[in-house]
Amino acid sequence: MWLVYLLALVVGGGLMFVQAVSGGHESVDGGHTFDVQHHGAGPGLLSIRSAIYGLFAFGFVGAALHILGLARPLAALVLAAGSGLAALLAAGAVFARLGSAEASGAASLEEARGRRGRVLLPCESERAGKIRLELGGQQVDMKATSAGAPIPAGTEVVVIEVRDDVARVAPTVGTGGTS
């Protein structure tokens, strides 16, 4: 049985190491601009990543108890399986929570509706420009089109709607167009 524990320890630890050094998916473009971050709901409770942590815990506890003779073989198996299951569930819960939009503090671009911003690159109805506004306590740059006449850079605008991560904006009332 010691070989099973050792194999689980090496495979689980190796896969954890590969995950640690390989980084995240943020380095792949996927056709999106880099100004906007999309945050999904994160992995579920039972994901491959949490299973790797469970496999490592199973191997580590089982190897320590069995090889060092700290427990009888059946007791070592039960404790190792329990530790692996506990690690799997704990890691899954942590990853699910950290992957959620609420934990990241990131605001959805849909929350931009009704907010004021400033035009960075001129906006036209058929050609997108860029605006900057505050969302979730952070300055966010997003693509924008005008709801009517072209809007020059520096104009304060209000977001009318957001569709496909592009804001439709109009100059704010009382700004006189540019400021």
C-alpha positions as CSV (number, residue, x, y, z in Angstrom):
1,M,0.0,0.0,0.0
2,W,3.0,2.3,0.6
3,L,3.5,2.4,-3.2
4,V,0.0,3.8,-3.7
5,Y,0.6,6.5,-1.2
6,L,3.9,7.4,-2.7
7,L,2.5,7.5,-6.2
8,A,-0.4,9.7,-5.1
9,L,2.1,12.0,-3.3
10,V,4.4,12.3,-6.3
11,V,1.6,12.7,-8.9
12,G,-0.4,15.2,-6.7
13,G,2.7,17.2,-5.7
14,G,3.9,17.2,-9.3
15,L,0.7,18.5,-10.7
16,M,0.5,21.1,-7.9
17,F,4.0,22.3,-8.9
18,V,3.0,22.5,-12.5
19,Q,0.0,24.6,-11.6
20,A,2.1,26.9,-9.5
21,V,4.7,27.6,-12.2
22,S,2.4,27.6,-15.2
23,G,0.5,30.8,-14.2
24,G,-3.0,31.7,-15.2
25,H,-5.1,32.0,-18.3
26,E,-4.7,35.8,-18.4
27,S,-1.7,35.5,-20.7
28,V,-3.8,34.2,-23.6
29,D,-5.5,36.9,-25.7
30,G,-8.6,35.0,-26.9
31,G,-9.7,37.9,-29.1
32,H,-10.4,40.4,-26.3
33,T,-8.8,43.7,-25.5
34,F,-6.6,43.8,-22.4
35,D,-8.5,46.8,-20.9
36,V,-11.4,44.7,-19.8
37,Q,-11.3,41.8,-17.4
38,H,-14.1,39.2,-17.4
39,H,-14.7,37.4,-14.1
40,G,-16.6,34.2,-14.2
41,A,-18.0,32.2,-11.3
42,G,-14.8,30.2,-10.8
43,P,-14.5,26.4,-10.6
44,G,-17.1,24.3,-8.8
45,L,-16.6,22.6,-5.5
46,L,-15.4,19.4,-7.2
47,S,-12.9,20.5,-9.8
48,I,-9.7,19.0,-11.2
49,R,-7.7,21.4,-9.3
50,S,-9.3,20.5,-5.9
51,A,-9.0,16.8,-6.8
52,I,-5.2,17.3,-7.2
53,Y,-5.0,18.8,-3.7
54,G,-7.0,15.8,-2.4
55,L,-4.7,13.4,-4.1
56,F,-1.7,15.1,-2.7
57,A,-3.2,15.1,0.9
58,F,-4.1,11.4,0.5
59,G,-0.5,10.5,-0.5
60,F,1.1,12.7,2.1
61,V,-0.9,11.5,5.1
62,G,-0.9,7.9,3.9
63,A,2.8,7.8,3.3
64,A,3.6,9.5,6.6
65,L,1.4,7.1,8.6
66,H,2.2,3.9,6.7
67,I,5.9,4.2,5.8
68,L,6.9,5.6,9.2
69,G,4.8,3.0,11.0
70,L,2.7,5.6,12.9
71,A,-0.5,3.7,12.3
72,R,-1.7,0.3,11.3
73,P,-2.3,-0.2,7.5
74,L,-6.1,0.0,7.8
75,A,-6.1,3.0,10.1
76,A,-3.5,4.7,7.8
77,L,-5.8,4.1,4.8
78,V,-8.9,5.5,6.6
79,L,-7.0,8.6,7.8
80,A,-5.4,9.2,4.4
81,A,-8.8,8.9,2.6
82,G,-10.4,11.2,5.1
83,S,-7.6,13.7,4.8
84,G,-7.8,13.5,1.0
85,L,-11.5,14.1,1.0
86,A,-11.2,17.0,3.5
87,A,-8.5,18.6,1.3
88,L,-10.5,18.1,-1.8
89,L,-13.6,19.8,-0.3
90,A,-11.7,22.6,1.4
91,A,-9.7,23.4,-1.7
92,G,-12.8,23.3,-3.9
93,A,-14.7,25.7,-1.5
94,V,-11.7,28.1,-1.4
95,F,-11.3,28.1,-5.2
96,A,-15.0,28.5,-5.8
97,R,-15.1,31.5,-3.4
98,L,-11.9,33.1,-4.7
99,G,-13.1,32.7,-8.3
100,S,-16.4,34.4,-7.7
101,A,-16.9,38.0,-8.8
102,E,-17.9,39.1,-5.3
103,A,-14.5,37.9,-3.9
104,S,-12.5,39.6,-6.7
105,G,-13.9,43.0,-6.1
106,A,-14.3,43.4,-9.8
107,A,-17.3,45.3,-11.1
108,S,-19.3,44.1,-14.0
109,L,-19.3,46.4,-17.0
110,E,-23.1,46.2,-16.9
111,E,-22.9,48.3,-13.7
112,A,-21.6,51.2,-15.9
113,R,-25.1,52.1,-16.9
114,G,-26.0,55.6,-15.6
115,R,-22.5,56.4,-14.5
116,R,-20.5,59.4,-15.5
117,G,-17.2,59.2,-17.3
118,R,-14.8,61.2,-19.4
119,V,-14.0,60.6,-23.1
120,L,-10.4,59.6,-23.8
121,L,-10.7,58.9,-27.5
122,P,-13.4,60.6,-29.6
123,C,-16.7,58.6,-29.8
124,E,-18.9,58.4,-32.9
125,S,-22.1,56.5,-33.4
126,E,-20.5,54.1,-35.9
127,R,-16.9,54.1,-34.6
128,A,-16.0,53.3,-31.0
129,G,-13.8,55.5,-28.9
130,K,-12.8,55.1,-25.3
131,I,-14.1,56.4,-22.0
132,R,-12.8,56.2,-18.4
133,L,-15.1,55.8,-15.5
134,E,-15.1,54.5,-11.9
135,L,-16.5,51.1,-11.3
136,G,-16.1,49.2,-8.0
137,G,-13.7,51.8,-6.7
138,Q,-11.3,51.4,-9.7
139,Q,-10.8,53.5,-12.8
140,V,-12.0,51.5,-15.8
141,D,-11.4,52.2,-19.5
142,M,-14.0,50.8,-21.9
143,K,-15.0,51.2,-25.5
144,A,-17.8,53.6,-26.2
145,T,-20.0,54.8,-29.0
146,S,-22.0,58.0,-29.1
147,A,-25.8,58.0,-28.9
148,G,-25.9,60.9,-31.4
149,A,-23.4,63.4,-32.7
150,P,-19.6,62.7,-32.4
151,I,-18.2,63.4,-28.9
152,P,-14.7,64.9,-28.7
153,A,-12.0,63.8,-26.2
154,G,-12.3,65.4,-22.7
155,T,-16.1,65.6,-22.7
156,E,-17.9,64.4,-19.6
157,V,-20.5,61.8,-20.6
158,V,-23.1,59.5,-19.0
159,V,-23.4,55.9,-20.0
160,I,-26.9,55.2,-21.5
161,E,-26.5,51.4,-22.0
162,V,-23.8,48.7,-22.3
163,R,-24.0,46.1,-25.0
164,D,-21.3,43.5,-25.7
165,D,-18.9,45.4,-23.4
166,V,-19.3,48.6,-25.4
167,A,-20.9,51.6,-23.7
168,R,-23.3,53.9,-25.6
169,V,-22.8,57.4,-24.2
170,A,-24.2,60.9,-24.4
171,P,-22.7,64.2,-23.1
172,T,-23.9,65.1,-19.6
173,V,-26.4,67.9,-19.4
174,G,-24.9,71.2,-18.4
175,T,-21.4,70.5,-19.6
176,G,-21.8,72.2,-22.8
177,G,-20.2,69.4,-24.8
178,T,-16.5,69.8,-23.8
179,S,-14.8,70.6,-20.6
